[in-house]
Amino acid sequence: MRPARFTLHRPASLHEALALKACLGDAATFHAGGTELLVALKARVLEYDHVIDIKPLEELRGIRQLDDGGLRIGALCTHHLIANDPLVRQHLPGYAHLSEHVANIRVRVAGTLGGVLCFAEPHADAPTMLCALDARLVLASTRGQRVVPSRAFHLGEFSTAREDDELLAAIEIPPQRPGDRSAYRSFGHTERPAVGVAAVWCPQGPQRLHLWVGAIAAVPTALVRTEEAARSLSPGASFEVAWRALEPVVSAEAEQLTAHDDLHGSADYKRHLVTVLAKRVLEECLK
Ligand SMILES: Cc1cc2nc3c(=O)[nH]c(=O)nc-3n(C[C@H](O)[C@H](O)[C@H](O)COP(=O)(O)OP(=O)(O)OC[C@H]3O[C@@H](n4cnc5c(N)ncnc54)[C@H](O)[C@@H]3O)c2cc1C
């Protein structure tokens, strides 16, 4: 099917894009890589009178290091670009690895990080990892800028904290401390993940584990009891020792996760995958 007719706008600057959206309201939507939007428009699941093409906007591009050592990733960065970026590979190899395995090469070269976050289809990889990394999302509108923690951004399936006139400009990831390790693993039978698990292990200072599960439910969720249990691991504990202590907590917590039987697998199977994938990411972090 063809999309319903719409007017395509090509603003020359971020300022112009925001002004257009403020003026056209919910009759308009942003177009980045189009990998989700065009499919939805063609299927007429979504219809807009106006489409604002943000792809040419330089202000939304590039990956750079912030003064505090963190990384700022422009919302228009594609998964392919992130996977191959020297700064991401150096500071966040676990995130580079994730980006290398999103979908297929056609989706990776066109699909953007901003698009996957704003579309909020739950079967996605990056949102889970960004929650574990405690990333911040920079939203811009004609009213100014505001920053929303990634952990508070997704509100439900296809629902986010972004106001209709706001555009996601960038994603900021806090600096990693020496010794910090992060990892992500997912599994699924379709092109999208059935379950994904992200871990960030910070052994210095008061040791902390961030362990997040995604795709299984509408929004990424932290395994908070496992995170709490990880605080009592002996410093420098081997993976084998740590897993002996954490495995019962992870499995008990996984058992209680909300999950549904669907084309990605049965709810029980997905809960089982959580423990399997948690073991793999923890092994990678503690090795
Ligand atoms: C076949 C297939 C397989 C996939 N498999 C995976 C997978 O394995 N793992 C995974 O993580 N993802 C997967 N995806 C999702 C993929 O990551 C997204 O399609 C892609 O990143 C979306 O980016 P885009 O630039 O194409 O968004 P678009 O299609 O251009 O936009 C999507 C939505 O987000 C809005 N939007 C886009 N950018 C912004 C912005 N900066 N500010 C505000 N709103 C914005 C648009 O208005 C639109 O509503 C898959 C997608 C497809 C089609």
Ligand as a Chemical Component Dictionary entry (heavy atoms), coordinates in Angstrom:
data_LIG
# 
_chem_comp.id                   LIG 
_chem_comp.type                 NON-POLYMER 
_chem_comp.pdbx_formal_charge   0 
_chem_comp.three_letter_code    LIG 
# 
loop_
_chem_comp_atom.comp_id 
_chem_comp_atom.atom_id 
_chem_comp_atom.alt_atom_id 
_chem_comp_atom.type_symbol 
_chem_comp_atom.charge 
_chem_comp_atom.model_Cartn_x 
_chem_comp_atom.model_Cartn_y 
_chem_comp_atom.model_Cartn_z 
_chem_comp_atom.pdbx_ordinal 
LIG C1  C1  C 0 13.156 -5.310 10.210 1  
LIG C2  C2  C 0 13.598 -4.560 11.426 2  
LIG C3  C3  C 0 14.336 -5.209 12.401 3  
LIG C4  C4  C 0 14.735 -4.526 13.557 4  
LIG N1  N1  N 0 15.468 -5.180 14.489 5  
LIG C5  C5  C 0 15.955 -4.498 15.547 6  
LIG C6  C6  C 0 16.801 -5.132 16.500 7  
LIG O1  O1  O 0 17.167 -6.295 16.380 8  
LIG N2  N2  N 0 17.227 -4.390 17.551 9  
LIG C7  C7  C 0 16.883 -3.070 17.695 10 
LIG O2  O2  O 0 17.303 -2.445 18.666 11 
LIG N3  N3  N 0 16.102 -2.459 16.822 12 
LIG C8  C8  C 0 15.620 -3.136 15.755 13 
LIG N4  N4  N 0 14.834 -2.505 14.851 14 
LIG C9  C9  C 0 14.464 -1.124 15.118 15 
LIG C10 C10 C 0 15.500 -0.161 14.555 16 
LIG O3  O3  O 0 16.484 0.019  15.535 17 
LIG C11 C11 C 0 14.739 1.112  14.255 18 
LIG O4  O4  O 0 13.893 0.827  13.129 19 
LIG C12 C12 C 0 15.576 2.327  13.908 20 
LIG O5  O5  O 0 16.615 2.609  14.783 21 
LIG C13 C13 C 0 14.640 3.526  13.889 22 
LIG O6  O6  O 0 15.358 4.663  13.512 23 
LIG P1  P1  P 0 14.910 5.537  12.274 24 
LIG O7  O7  O 0 15.890 6.649  12.188 25 
LIG O8  O8  O 0 14.720 4.735  11.043 26 
LIG O9  O9  O 0 13.491 6.053  12.797 27 
LIG P2  P2  P 0 12.269 6.598  11.927 28 
LIG O10 O10 O 0 11.572 5.459  11.288 29 
LIG O11 O11 O 0 12.695 7.727  11.056 30 
LIG O12 O12 O 0 11.364 7.200  13.116 31 
LIG C14 C14 C 0 10.743 6.348  14.053 32 
LIG C15 C15 C 0 9.876  7.217  14.981 33 
LIG O13 O13 O 0 10.689 8.008  15.826 34 
LIG C16 C16 C 0 10.455 9.416  15.606 35 
LIG N5  N5  N 0 11.775 10.047 15.636 36 
LIG C17 C17 C 0 12.878 9.646  14.959 37 
LIG N6  N6  N 0 13.941 10.392 15.326 38 
LIG C18 C18 C 0 13.475 11.295 16.230 39 
LIG C19 C19 C 0 14.090 12.330 16.976 40 
LIG N7  N7  N 0 15.412 12.590 16.895 41 
LIG N8  N8  N 0 13.317 13.055 17.813 42 
LIG C20 C20 C 0 11.989 12.796 17.927 43 
LIG N9  N9  N 0 11.356 11.828 17.253 44 
LIG C21 C21 C 0 12.099 11.075 16.423 45 
LIG C22 C22 C 0 9.753  9.524  14.267 46 
LIG O14 O14 O 0 8.903  10.640 14.219 47 
LIG C23 C23 C 0 8.978  8.201  14.221 48 
LIG O15 O15 O 0 7.787  8.319  14.950 49 
LIG C24 C24 C 0 14.401 -3.156 13.716 50 
LIG C25 C25 C 0 13.673 -2.500 12.720 51 
LIG C26 C26 C 0 13.265 -3.178 11.577 52 
LIG C27 C27 C 0 12.481 -2.447 10.522 53 
# 
loop_
_chem_comp_bond.comp_id 
_chem_comp_bond.atom_id_1 
_chem_comp_bond.atom_id_2 
_chem_comp_bond.value_order 
_chem_comp_bond.pdbx_ordinal 
LIG C1  C2  SING 1  
LIG C2  C3  SING 2  
LIG C2  C26 DOUB 3  
LIG C3  C4  DOUB 4  
LIG C4  N1  SING 5  
LIG C4  C24 SING 6  
LIG N1  C5  DOUB 7  
LIG C5  C6  SING 8  
LIG C5  C8  SING 9  
LIG C6  O1  DOUB 10 
LIG C6  N2  SING 11 
LIG N2  C7  SING 12 
LIG C7  O2  DOUB 13 
LIG C7  N3  SING 14 
LIG N3  C8  DOUB 15 
LIG C8  N4  SING 16 
LIG N4  C9  SING 17 
LIG N4  C24 SING 18 
LIG C9  C10 SING 19 
LIG C10 O3  SING 20 
LIG C10 C11 SING 21 
LIG C11 O4  SING 22 
LIG C11 C12 SING 23 
LIG C12 O5  SING 24 
LIG C12 C13 SING 25 
LIG C13 O6  SING 26 
LIG O6  P1  SING 27 
LIG P1  O7  DOUB 28 
LIG P1  O8  SING 29 
LIG P1  O9  SING 30 
LIG O9  P2  SING 31 
LIG P2  O10 DOUB 32 
LIG P2  O11 SING 33 
LIG P2  O12 SING 34 
LIG O12 C14 SING 35 
LIG C14 C15 SING 36 
LIG C15 O13 SING 37 
LIG C15 C23 SING 38 
LIG O13 C16 SING 39 
LIG C16 N5  SING 40 
LIG C16 C22 SING 41 
LIG N5  C17 SING 42 
LIG N5  C21 SING 43 
LIG C17 N6  DOUB 44 
LIG N6  C18 SING 45 
LIG C18 C19 SING 46 
LIG C18 C21 DOUB 47 
LIG C19 N7  SING 48 
LIG C19 N8  DOUB 49 
LIG N8  C20 SING 50 
LIG C20 N9  DOUB 51 
LIG N9  C21 SING 52 
LIG C22 O14 SING 53 
LIG C22 C23 SING 54 
LIG C23 O15 SING 55 
LIG C24 C25 DOUB 56 
LIG C25 C26 SING 57 
LIG C26 C27 SING 58 
# 
